[in-house]
């Protein structure tokens, strides 16, 4: 029975997978596409959570960590269900630039 769900970035998911032969393909896939290490991903997540942008939800943060968007069009692809103001988009881009 599932009690709750928590959105995870690829790097966070990779850390939760136990090392065994059956899951080696999955770990390799996640490693191939995860752009940050766990330490930087946690820092970025914390910074985004504390950014004061109310419309940024946990699922958005996970996708920002996975994709590391470079401009407003990339941000808008993540926030398809919500529209952000220009200053909010710029704030997210500035935060992400530190980790690219």
C-alpha positions as CSV (number, residue, x, y, z in Angstrom):
1,X,0.0,0.0,0.0
2,X,1.4,3.4,-1.0
3,X,1.1,5.9,1.9
4,X,2.5,8.9,0.1
5,X,4.5,10.0,-2.9
6,X,7.5,12.3,-3.0
7,X,8.9,13.7,-6.3
8,X,12.5,12.8,-6.7
9,X,15.2,14.0,-9.1
10,X,17.2,11.4,-11.0
11,X,20.2,11.7,-8.7
12,X,18.0,11.3,-5.6
13,X,16.4,8.2,-7.1
14,X,19.8,6.7,-8.0
15,X,20.9,7.0,-4.4
16,X,17.8,5.1,-3.2
17,X,18.4,2.1,-5.5
18,X,20.2,-0.7,-3.7
19,X,23.3,-2.1,-5.4
20,X,22.5,-5.5,-7.0
21,X,22.9,-7.0,-10.4
22,X,19.2,-6.8,-11.3
23,X,19.2,-3.0,-10.9
24,X,22.6,-2.3,-12.6
25,X,20.9,-1.2,-15.8
26,X,18.6,1.2,-14.0
27,X,21.5,2.7,-12.1
28,X,23.5,3.1,-15.3
29,X,20.5,4.8,-17.0
30,X,20.1,7.2,-14.1
31,X,23.8,7.9,-13.9
32,X,23.8,8.7,-17.7
33,X,21.2,11.4,-17.4
34,X,21.8,12.8,-13.9
35,X,23.7,16.1,-14.4
36,X,24.6,16.8,-10.7
37,X,26.0,14.9,-7.9
38,X,23.9,14.3,-4.8
39,X,25.6,17.1,-2.7
40,X,24.9,19.8,-5.4
41,X,21.4,18.5,-6.1
42,X,20.5,18.8,-2.4
43,X,22.0,22.3,-2.3
44,X,20.0,23.4,-5.4
45,X,16.9,21.8,-4.0
46,X,17.3,23.7,-0.7
47,X,18.0,27.0,-2.5
48,X,14.9,26.6,-4.7
49,X,12.7,25.7,-1.7
50,X,13.9,28.8,0.1
51,X,13.7,31.1,-2.9
52,X,10.3,32.5,-1.8
53,X,8.6,31.6,-5.1
54,X,5.3,30.3,-4.0
55,X,4.4,28.5,-7.3
56,X,7.5,26.3,-7.2
57,X,6.3,22.8,-6.0
58,X,8.4,19.7,-5.2
59,X,7.7,18.2,-8.6
60,X,9.0,21.4,-10.3
61,X,12.1,21.4,-8.2
62,X,12.8,17.7,-9.2
63,X,12.6,18.6,-12.9
64,X,14.7,21.7,-12.5
65,X,17.4,19.6,-10.9
66,X,17.1,17.0,-13.7
67,X,17.1,19.5,-16.6
68,X,19.1,22.5,-15.3
69,X,17.1,25.0,-17.5
70,X,19.1,27.7,-19.2
71,X,16.5,30.2,-20.2
72,X,12.8,31.2,-19.9
73,X,11.6,28.8,-22.5
74,X,13.2,25.9,-20.7
75,X,11.6,27.0,-17.4
76,X,8.2,27.3,-19.1
77,X,8.5,23.7,-20.3
78,X,8.7,22.6,-16.7
79,X,5.9,24.9,-15.4
80,X,3.2,23.8,-17.9
81,X,0.5,23.9,-15.3
82,X,1.4,27.3,-13.9
83,X,2.7,30.6,-15.3
84,X,5.5,32.4,-13.6
85,X,6.2,36.1,-13.6
86,X,9.4,37.2,-15.4
87,X,11.2,38.1,-12.1
88,X,10.4,34.6,-10.8
89,X,11.8,33.0,-13.9
90,X,14.9,35.1,-13.7
91,X,15.4,34.2,-10.1
92,X,15.2,30.5,-10.9
93,X,17.7,30.9,-13.8
94,X,20.2,32.7,-11.5
95,X,19.9,30.0,-8.9
96,X,20.5,27.2,-11.5
97,X,23.5,29.0,-13.0
98,X,25.5,28.4,-9.9
99,X,25.2,24.6,-10.4
100,X,25.7,24.3,-14.1
